[in-house]
Amino acid sequence: MRSFIYLSLVLLLLISCSDQEVVNVYSSRHYEVDNLLLERFSARTGIRVNLVKADSDQLVARLEAEGERSRADVLITADASRLLLAKERGLLRRMESEVVEKVVPEHWRDSDMYWTGLTKRARVIVYDPSRTDISNLGGHENLDGHENLCSYENLASEEWRGRVLVRSSNSHYNQTLMASIIAAHGEQGALEWADGVVENMAREPRGNDRDQVKFIAAGLGDVAVVNSYYMGLLHNSQNSEERNVAAQMKILFPNQAGRGTHVNMSGAGLTASATNVTNGIRLIEFLLDKEVQEEIASKNYEYPVVEGAKWPEMLLSWGSFREDTVSMETLAGYREQAMIIFNRAGWR
Ligand code: FE2
């Protein structure tokens, strides 16, 4: 009888263990395609995904507060700068994954394998060609055969006085962009650039990237700084007004004649506290599967980080472009200087 009880207990334990095939994810990505993909991951592997969604600064703070007791296995952020912050604070660990090393180009993952990029996005300039003449900037290489001389630096020049729409310095996308300007021009150059952009702003920064594009349509400004995928989301929105706004606009990839367009990355890392290490790695590898990468590109219009993944029609229509290849480590090193410059320039 006693051995039967023991056997039952062991069986119960085994069942509850197999029941506990989970991976706990902290994610600051805020896109519909993610829910779909996480569900598919669960259906394919039987691993349940427990998802906590919040702003990446909150997630990093939470990981820090929870310390070793944290249940999180994987940290996913919309902007990789926060993965570097998490690494610096000892909140991530090395991933042992040949798949990640094989499919993600070295440039798009951490040299110590503490995080990997999942998708790329270009920080582009959007304008309405029926209202804004950009011929003085040279047009677009890929759309009309002209050399594109448009640059982030142009946004600070006098001709754009009162015409530039860009969101606030709270945006991680802008912080990483500013870091890339510091990397290119040094702190003094970046401060002068920020002063020029602030001078040229059509209005005090407010709203998100999509709002900047809508502000152009509303006649509040002429050029907007926006992450590329938001243009895809507007084009394919359920809301016909958003579709109409997108149809009016064109995209310029800045700095094609120089260092290339600033690309920010969304990425993932394994947490230092992870207890479901294998499941965490499986999830990250799943998100880097070529078909999954293509699906993210076709549904959220981000650029695949895996080479050979096909671009959907929307991305092809925008054309290929030269990417600024400054490393994420370099950009992360300018995080604090970027905030100081925003403050000094009064970029709220
Ligand atoms: Fe975003």
Boltz pocket constraint, residues with backbone or C-beta under 6 A from the ligand:
constraints:
  - pocket:
      binder: B
      contacts: [[A, 78], [A, 227]]
      max_distance: 6.0
